[in-house]
Amino acid sequence: MIRYEACVGCGDCARYCPPKAIKMADGKPRIDLGTCIRCYCCQELCPHKAVFIRRNWFFRLFK
């Protein structure tokens, strides 16, 4: 999930996404959830904390 109000369109999330699941469109990131491997690199590297990937219920159960 992208919090577009916090996103400045820097493209770091797309640049560092290992499977290239994020593409920039109109200056904002778009995530292809079918390609996303849930590595959380985009969330960890976003300097503006605009990316938030929710863990599915299975992983939240064991956290």
DACOR-V199280 format. One record per helix or strand of 2 or more residues. SS is the DSSP state (H for helix, E for strand). FROM is the first residue (numbers start at 1). LEN is the number of residues. If there is no record, write none. Layout:
SS | FROM | LEN
SS | FROM | LEN
This chain:
H | 12 | 5
E | 22 | 4
E | 28 | 4
H | 41 | 5
H | 57 | 5
